[in-house]
Amino acid sequence: MTEGIPRVNVPVIDRILLHLWEQDHQADHYLVSNDVTRPGISEVCALHPPNVSRAMRDLMSDGLVSEHMRTIRGEDRRQKTWQLTDDGRSVARSRILNLRANMVLLRGRDGKLLEIRADEAAEKLETNLSLLQVLMHAQHEGVLNFGDIRFGAIVSPQEGKMATVSMLSGAHSTYHNLPPSTRKVHGRLLEKNKLDSWYSSEVPMFVVSGIAGCGKTTLTSHWLNNLISKNPETQVMYYPCQPWDTSLGIATSLLHRLGIGVEDGKQDPYKILESLPLKPGARIDIDSYRRRLCAHLIDESNLVTENFPELLVVLDDVHNIGPEGSHLFGALLQVAETTSIRLILISRTKLVFYDTRDVHTRNRVRELDLSGLSMQEVEDWISSIDLPEETGANEIHSITGGHPLAVELLELYGRTVHDDWMRFLDQEILDVLPAESREILSILSVADRPVPWEVLARAANHDGPPPEELVDRGLMLELDDGMWLHEAIRTRLLRDVGRPLEERLRRLTDALEV
């Protein structure tokens, strides 16, 4: 292993040049695929469409890309497309040499972590991923897992077919019928029992939440794989939500998994596909989708020739969908209440499309707020690791808060506090916070006990209630005695030694004395 865990960040221009290079076989063709249009480039390169347009203007100004109006397969009207110029091809080749050499982190078939060149990853993973797909997945997910690679557009034009609703039936969906293979799960017996209890109940939805890297996906996938091994007939749809995914992508993928469509071997007697938009950017008719899907699954009119058994739908990283996902998730919960569908949602943030009454009185949802491993679980884990004798479970638990990823990195590097752990906390958790929210956490970190919110707010010069992004993500905890924070976050923030630490302590002390 080289020093440090690789962090991939592919610049926008490099993404586009690499993508157009991979599509250069379509250069100068009259009829081309959606991949060289603005929507196609936006999907593959994980960019907002306006950003694609701005980037193309810069590339054309530099003479690297040319613009053409061309016919798109399956579309009635011509669209604006782009391709590389001769100079663009030369620049792309040069940049690709550097991009290939990017180091990515891969978890192999055996569950072990491996640092490898980006251009070797596809072969190691036994996939047909392009270089761009490898790099983009590494940038957004950090680790590429064997058997867990799903990258590509949810909706993609098909050769020789017109642009009808059949195009939206999810033929190229990014879900899998099985969850990813996971590393060994240490501890989590209580959490597994909660999943077992939910599955044996009639509650339609289970929600797993927790901060980045705490093991939400690993726990759920491990439990699900055990369930499938014991009950091979279990029907599963596992869908990892990417930052560029939409509600439409999830909705169409579900239809495809259920065998709903107009292609050969599929059926749609309740016309669910008519609730899906034909035009890019249009919104799905959620209410119509919900009603027709329920009608299809219940099938009181006996129009469906094949009944589908219970389906367990796992939506991972649903925080990536954003607020727009709430309407679809709420609709799917309603569907699950009356049909054979069960739902598991995994998120870094608290979900807002249901409320506490759904959990405590209506029995619609069960929740699992996943925190760090217990002291005993950490001790059991490190007992199998060759570590310096002076490194004890107490110290490790205190520093990491029992965060599984931190202990995994400890196993990898043999050091209690590794720079990569700190980098992970910064890049995935702290750096994405507003400056004011981070300062609140920083002031709280210098306290030796929970602090009442009014005191903490006064020290941070903050008006109003605690920031939602801190509470919802489990970064700041609301205890009986006041506000506290995740131990891993506290350990990281206390490394800001010197004057910043002293100034925060002074402000907190002054606020306590008021």
Stockholm file with secondary structure:
# STOCKHOLM 1.0

chainA/1-514         MTEGIPRVNVPVIDRILLHLWEQDHQADHYLVSNDVTRPGISEVCALHPPNVSRAMRDLMSDGLVSEHMRTIRGEDRRQKTWQLTDDGRSVARSRILNLRANMVLLRGRDGKLLEIRADEAAEKLETNLSLLQVLMHAQHEGVLNFGDIRFGAIVSPQEGKMATVSMLSGAHSTYHNLPPSTRKVHGRLLEKNKLDSWYSSEVPMFVVSGIAGCGKTTLTSHWLNNLISKNPETQVMYYPCQPWDTSLGIATSLLHRLGIGVEDGKQDPYKILESLPLKPGARIDIDSYRRRLCAHLIDESNLVTENFPELLVVLDDVHNIGPEGSHLFGALLQVAETTSIRLILISRTKLVFYDTRDVHTRNRVRELDLSGLSMQEVEDWISSIDLPEETGANEIHSITGGHPLAVELLELYGRTVHDDWMRFLDQEILDVLPAESREILSILSVADRPVPWEVLARAANHDGPPPEELVDRGLMLELDDGMWLHEAIRTRLLRDVGRPLEERLRRLTDALEV
#=GR chainA/1-514 SS CCSSCCCCCCCHHHHHHHHHHHTGGGTTCSEECGGGBHHHHHHHHTCCHHHHHHHHHHHHHTTSEEEEEEEETTCSSEEEEEEECHHHHHHHHHHHHHHHTCEEEEECTTSCEEEEEHHHHHHHHTSCCCHHHHHHHHHHHSEEETTCCCCSCSSCCCTTCCSSGGGGSCTTCCCBSSCCCCCCCCSCHHHHHHHHHHHHSCCCEEEEECSTTSSHHHHHHHHHHHHHHHCTTCEEEEEECCTTCCHHHHHHHHHHHTTBSSSTTCBCTTCGGGGSCSSTTCCCCHHHHHHHHHHHHHCTTCCCSSCCCCEEEEEECGGGGCTTHHHHHHHHHHHHHHSSEEEEEEESSCCCSSCHHHHHTSCCEEEEECCCCCHHHHHHHHTTSCCCTTCCHHHHHHHHTTCHHHHHHHHHHCCSSCHHHHHHIIIIIITTSCHHHHHHHHHHHTCSSCBCHHHHHHHTTCCSSCCHHHHHTTSEEEETTEEEECHHHHHHHTTCCSHHHHHHHHHHHHHHHC
#=GC SS_cons         CCSSCCCCCCCHHHHHHHHHHHTGGGTTCSEECGGGBHHHHHHHHTCCHHHHHHHHHHHHHTTSEEEEEEEETTCSSEEEEEEECHHHHHHHHHHHHHHHTCEEEEECTTSCEEEEEHHHHHHHHTSCCCHHHHHHHHHHHSEEETTCCCCSCSSCCCTTCCSSGGGGSCTTCCCBSSCCCCCCCCSCHHHHHHHHHHHHSCCCEEEEECSTTSSHHHHHHHHHHHHHHHCTTCEEEEEECCTTCCHHHHHHHHHHHTTBSSSTTCBCTTCGGGGSCSSTTCCCCHHHHHHHHHHHHHCTTCCCSSCCCCEEEEEECGGGGCTTHHHHHHHHHHHHHHSSEEEEEEESSCCCSSCHHHHHTSCCEEEEECCCCCHHHHHHHHTTSCCCTTCCHHHHHHHHTTCHHHHHHHHHHCCSSCHHHHHHIIIIIITTSCHHHHHHHHHHHTCSSCBCHHHHHHHTTCCSSCCHHHHHTTSEEEETTEEEECHHHHHHHTTCCSHHHHHHHHHHHHHHHC
//
